[in-house]
Amino acid sequence: MKDDLEKFIADNRESFDTKTPPPFVLDRILEEMLPEKKNKPAGILISFHAIRWAAACLVLLCGATFLLSRHQQTANPAMVKTKIVNRPADTATAHLAAANKPAQKSVDSVDHDLSLRKQALLAKLQRRRPVPQKQVMFASLHDMESPASRITATTAAEKLPNRGNDVVDALVQTLNSDPNSNVRLAALDGLARFYQESYVRLKLVDALKKQRDPVVQIAMINLLVRMRASGILEQLDKMVNDENTYKAVKDCAYSGILELRSS
């Protein structure tokens, strides 16, 4: 058999020189040649620098958690008070405060108290010395922001218990200088109520000379003609002959002249 093998090798030497074994055969041979190794578990290598950073992050996280919890307790005092209220001593104090707290009044009771206070205030005001009506009228006549208030004041003159020349003078001043035509007419109407007084007649005759409003001029001429105030004839003549006088005023003045001279 050995001769046969040697003969086979000799006959096929060229084939043995060119042929190479497959790779796995060489790997198997090398594996069998190496000594046996024990299987050790694989480990993770962590550097000391990484460990320091991890420790610093842990400290910052703990500090932030502590500060957040303190902030929540400060922002919400109920969280702190919850534990305090449950203590026996504080519970007794709370019950005592609730017992001493005044009972809440009903709506009817509050209304009754307000009514009593109003009555007491009105009684106190009535006991004080009232402001004279004459002063109220003078103040209203000078209220330039409210023409209605000035008109009301002119009508109140008739009801004054102690009317004097000062009231007449105030109405005449309003008749001559108030910027509102309706107020001036109201003042004229207030003076007309005292037409029988000689002082009023003289003031009205003199006021006709100062009027420039055609409406007020016509109203004054008609009033003075009814009063038979002959002292206005000279003024009526001037109105008739004045080119700047309105035609309606001239006609009224001319009629007044005829009526006064015929009487």
Contacts in CASP RR format, 6 or more apart in sequence:
PFRMAT RR
TARGET T0000
AUTHOR 0000-0000-0000
METHOD contacts of the structure
MODEL  1
MKDDLEKFIADNRESFDTKTPPPFVLDRILEEMLPEKKNKPAGILISFHA
IRWAAACLVLLCGATFLLSRHQQTANPAMVKTKIVNRPADTATAHLAAAN
KPAQKSVDSVDHDLSLRKQALLAKLQRRRPVPQKQVMFASLHDMESPASR
ITATTAAEKLPNRGNDVVDALVQTLNSDPNSNVRLAALDGLARFYQESYV
RLKLVDALKKQRDPVVQIAMINLLVRMRASGILEQLDKMVNDENTYKAVK
DCAYSGILELRSS
9 16 0 8 1.000
72 79 0 8 1.000
73 79 0 8 1.000
73 80 0 8 1.000
84 90 0 8 1.000
85 91 0 8 1.000
85 94 0 8 1.000
105 113 0 8 1.000
133 156 0 8 1.000
133 159 0 8 1.000
133 160 0 8 1.000
133 161 0 8 1.000
134 160 0 8 1.000
134 162 0 8 1.000
134 166 0 8 1.000
134 167 0 8 1.000
136 153 0 8 1.000
136 156 0 8 1.000
137 153 0 8 1.000
137 156 0 8 1.000
137 157 0 8 1.000
137 160 0 8 1.000
137 167 0 8 1.000
137 170 0 8 1.000
138 153 0 8 1.000
138 170 0 8 1.000
140 149 0 8 1.000
140 150 0 8 1.000
140 152 0 8 1.000
140 153 0 8 1.000
140 156 0 8 1.000
141 150 0 8 1.000
141 153 0 8 1.000
141 154 0 8 1.000
141 170 0 8 1.000
141 171 0 8 1.000
141 174 0 8 1.000
143 149 0 8 1.000
143 150 0 8 1.000
143 153 0 8 1.000
144 179 0 8 1.000
147 180 0 8 1.000
147 182 0 8 1.000
147 183 0 8 1.000
150 174 0 8 1.000
150 178 0 8 1.000
150 180 0 8 1.000
150 183 0 8 1.000
150 186 0 8 1.000
151 182 0 8 1.000
151 183 0 8 1.000
151 186 0 8 1.000
154 171 0 8 1.000
154 174 0 8 1.000
154 183 0 8 1.000
154 186 0 8 1.000
154 187 0 8 1.000
154 189 0 8 1.000
154 190 0 8 1.000
155 186 0 8 1.000
155 189 0 8 1.000
155 190 0 8 1.000
157 163 0 8 1.000
157 167 0 8 1.000
157 171 0 8 1.000
157 190 0 8 1.000
157 193 0 8 1.000
158 190 0 8 1.000
158 193 0 8 1.000
160 167 0 8 1.000
163 194 0 8 1.000
165 199 0 8 1.000
168 191 0 8 1.000
168 194 0 8 1.000
168 197 0 8 1.000
168 199 0 8 1.000
168 200 0 8 1.000
168 203 0 8 1.000
169 203 0 8 1.000
171 187 0 8 1.000
171 190 0 8 1.000
171 191 0 8 1.000
172 187 0 8 1.000
172 191 0 8 1.000
172 203 0 8 1.000
172 204 0 8 1.000
172 207 0 8 1.000
174 183 0 8 1.000
174 184 0 8 1.000
174 187 0 8 1.000
175 184 0 8 1.000
175 187 0 8 1.000
175 188 0 8 1.000
175 191 0 8 1.000
175 207 0 8 1.000
175 216 0 8 1.000
176 184 0 8 1.000
176 207 0 8 1.000
176 210 0 8 1.000
176 211 0 8 1.000
178 184 0 8 1.000
178 187 0 8 1.000
181 213 0 8 1.000
181 215 0 8 1.000
181 216 0 8 1.000
184 213 0 8 1.000
184 216 0 8 1.000
185 215 0 8 1.000
185 216 0 8 1.000
185 219 0 8 1.000
188 216 0 8 1.000
188 219 0 8 1.000
188 220 0 8 1.000
188 223 0 8 1.000
191 200 0 8 1.000
191 203 0 8 1.000
191 204 0 8 1.000
192 223 0 8 1.000
194 200 0 8 1.000
195 201 0 8 1.000
195 223 0 8 1.000
195 227 0 8 1.000
201 227 0 8 1.000
201 229 0 8 1.000
204 220 0 8 1.000
204 223 0 8 1.000
204 224 0 8 1.000
204 227 0 8 1.000
204 229 0 8 1.000
205 224 0 8 1.000
205 229 0 8 1.000
205 231 0 8 1.000
205 232 0 8 1.000
205 235 0 8 1.000
207 220 0 8 1.000
208 217 0 8 1.000
208 220 0 8 1.000
208 221 0 8 1.000
208 224 0 8 1.000
208 232 0 8 1.000
208 235 0 8 1.000
209 235 0 8 1.000
211 217 0 8 1.000
211 220 0 8 1.000
214 246 0 8 1.000
214 248 0 8 1.000
214 249 0 8 1.000
217 239 0 8 1.000
217 249 0 8 1.000
217 252 0 8 1.000
218 248 0 8 1.000
218 249 0 8 1.000
218 252 0 8 1.000
221 232 0 8 1.000
221 236 0 8 1.000
221 249 0 8 1.000
221 252 0 8 1.000
221 253 0 8 1.000
221 256 0 8 1.000
222 252 0 8 1.000
224 232 0 8 1.000
225 232 0 8 1.000
225 256 0 8 1.000
225 259 0 8 1.000
225 260 0 8 1.000
228 260 0 8 1.000
228 263 0 8 1.000
230 260 0 8 1.000
232 260 0 8 1.000
233 257 0 8 1.000
233 260 0 8 1.000
233 261 0 8 1.000
236 253 0 8 1.000
236 254 0 8 1.000
236 256 0 8 1.000
236 257 0 8 1.000
236 260 0 8 1.000
237 253 0 8 1.000
237 257 0 8 1.000
239 245 0 8 1.000
239 249 0 8 1.000
239 250 0 8 1.000
239 253 0 8 1.000
240 250 0 8 1.000
240 253 0 8 1.000
240 254 0 8 1.000
240 257 0 8 1.000
245 253 0 8 1.000
END
